[in-house]
């Protein structure tokens, strides 16, 4: 058994494709529910973007004409209400999202491209955003390298990804292995993601990159507390009380000259 299936895809490529397909199905259903309620979605997006911008502006002021890139801008990205006249969103499903969520997707220029191969020159942006994206993609480490590459010297990076207890990383590898072996049995949380990163795994994405960490947090205590406080709905929720899941790893960094 090789790493490729009969269509020529590697196992990693197949996982990334299935994650995109499942995400698009989810967002199509969400778009149907959102009709007539666009203002509510926009209000929530404005608040989220303002909070992230405020965190970055504790490091330095961001001018209104700052060149801002969001990698993985998705359906409801930060860039659409970030407050810049030069915002760009990159997402493999950008064309589909522009049609599904036309009410706000026009607020930034969007490009259908993969985060592993950004179509921009070195040092093209003053601010780069990547919010809960890389664990749905084929090569998270390569995306991290691209985030640093397109930043100007002293440019600001805002990055988040969900991190989990190591037990989920093991389970994700097993899920990938049995699907690669031809046993087509998809478990939702593992089919939606290409990898379940640990805290150490998230940090390692940036090893050797020309970045200076300004702020870093992992949110593990918050995830554990949420699991204890919410009544369990199923076995997965009970498991979270033993092994934390979906803690938010957040990084703010500057590009070194």
N, C-alpha and C positions, 0 to 999 in steps of 0.2 A: 504494500500500500504506500503510495507516494503522497506528498502534500497537496497534489492537485486532483480535482475530480474530472469527470469525463468532459466537462465544458472548458477545461483549461484553467479554472480558477484555483488559486491556492485556498487552503482552509481559512486563512486570515481574510482573504478577499471575499470569500463566501459569507463569513460572519459579518463583515462590514456591509455587504449588499443586503443581507437579511435584516440587519439593524435599520438600514435606511428604508427598506420596504415596510417594515412594521411601524416605523416612525411616521411615514407618509400616511399609512392607513389610520393611525391614531389622530393625526392632524386633520385629515379629511372629516372624520367624525366630529372633531372639535369645531371645525369651521361651520358645520351644520348647526351645532348648538349655539354658536356665537352670533348667528344672524339675528339682527335686531338688538343685540347687546354689545355692539362694538365699543360704545363709549365706556362701558364698564371695564373691558379689556384694556383699552387705552389708558384709563386712569391708573390701573395697576401697573402697567408697563412704565408710565411716567414716573411713578413713585419708585419703582425698582431701579430705573436708570439714574434718577436723581440721587439715590442712596449710594450707588457705585461711584458716580461722579464726585460726590462729596468725599468719599474715602480717598480717591485719587488726589483731590485738591488739597487734602491735608499734606500732601507731599509737595505739590506746586500747583499754581493756577493753570487752568486749561483754557486757552482763548477760544472764542466762538468759531474761529475759522481753523481750529486744529484739525489735522488730518487723522481721522479716527477709523480704524479697521476693526470689525468684529469677525473673527473666524468661527464659523458655525453660528451665523446669525439666526438661522432657523425661522420658525413661525413668529416668535415673539421676542426677538433679540433686543439687547440693550441699545444698539446703535440707532434704532428708530426714534428714540426720544432722548438721546444723549445730549442734545443741545449743540450740535455742530452743523455747519453748512457744508462740510466736506466728509460726510460719513459714508463708509463703504461696508457692505456686508457680503461675506463669502459663505456659501453653503452648497453642497452638492445638489440640494433640492430647491435652490433659490427660485427657479422658474415656476415650479409647482406652488411654492409658498406665495409668490407674487400674485398668482391667480386666486388662491384660496383666501388670502388676507389682504385684499387690495386696499382696505381702509387705512392701513399704516405702512405697508411695505414700500410705498412710493416715497417715504420720507428719507430714504437713503438709497444710494445706488447699490444694487445687488448683482452679484456675479455667481454663476453656477460653476463652482470649482471645488476641488478637494483641498483640505487644509494641509495635506502632505506636500502639495505642489502649488504654492501661492503664486499667482501670475503678476508679481510685483518685483521691482528692483530692490536691492538692499537699501535699507534706511528710508523707506517710502512713507512711514507713518510716525506721527508724534505719540499716539496712544494706540495700543493694541488690546483688544478685549477677547477673551475666550472663556465662556461661561457654561460649565457643565456639558462639555462637548466631546473631549478626546476619548472617553471610554465607549463611545459609539463608533469610533473610526478604526481604520485598518492599522495605523501605525502612530500611536500617541506620542512616542519619543520624537518621531520625525516632525510631527506638528509643532511640538515644543521648540524644536530647532528653527522652524520657519517663523514662529512668533518672534523669536529673538532677531532673526535675520532681517526682517522688514522694519524693525524699529530703528529710529534715528538714535544717535548717541544721546544719552540722558532721557530718551523716550520712556514712557510709562507702560508697563504691562499689568493688566488685571486678569487673573486666571483662577478658575475654580473647577473642581471635579469632585464627584462623590467618592468617598473612600470607605472601606469596609474591613471588618475583622478578617484575618488571613483565611479563615475557614471558607469564606465565599470565593476567594481567589482559587482555592483548590477545587471547589465545586464548579466554577466557571471553566477550568481547564478540563475537567471530566466531561462537562456538557459539550465542549468543543470537540473533544476526542471521539465521543460516541457518534456525533453528527458527521465528523470527518470520515469515520469508519463506515458510514452508510446507514446508520440507525437514526432515521429522521424522527427524533422525538424532541420537540422544542419546549423548553420551560421558559415562560415569559420573561422573567427578569434577566435570564442569561442569554436569551435570544435577542433581547433589546440592546445588549451591550456586547462589545467585543472582548472586554476584559473587566474584571472587578479589581480595582487597584487598592492596595493597602496604603497607609500613610507613607511608609518608606518608598513604596512604588511610585507614588505621586511625586515625592521629592526627587527621586532619581531621574525623572524626566528632564530635569534641568541641569543635571551633572555636566560640568564642562562648558556650559554656555556662558557668554559674556554678560551676565546679569548680576546685579547687586540686590539682594533681598531687602526690602523695606519693611514689609509686614508679612507674617505667615501665621496661619492658624489651621487647626484640623477639625474642630467641632465634635470631637469624640464624646466628650462629656455631655454635650447637648443631645446627641443621638441616643446615648444610653438613657438619659433622663426621659426623653420622649417615648422610648420603648416601654419604660416602666409606667409612665403616666397614662398612656392610651390603652383602653380595653382591647385585648387581642381579638381579632376577627377570624383568624385562621392559624394554622400551624406555623406559617412563616412569621407572623407577629410574635408568637411565643418564642421562636428561635432567636428573634432579635433581642429578646431580654437576656439571652445568654451570650450572643455574639452580635455586637453592634453592626448596624448596616446604615448606609446612606448618611454618613457624617460628611460635612462639607469642608473640603480642603480648599483654603483660599490663600492666594499669593499675590502680593503687590511687589513689583520689582522695577528697577531702572536698568536700562541698557548702558553698559559701560562703554566708554569711548574706545 
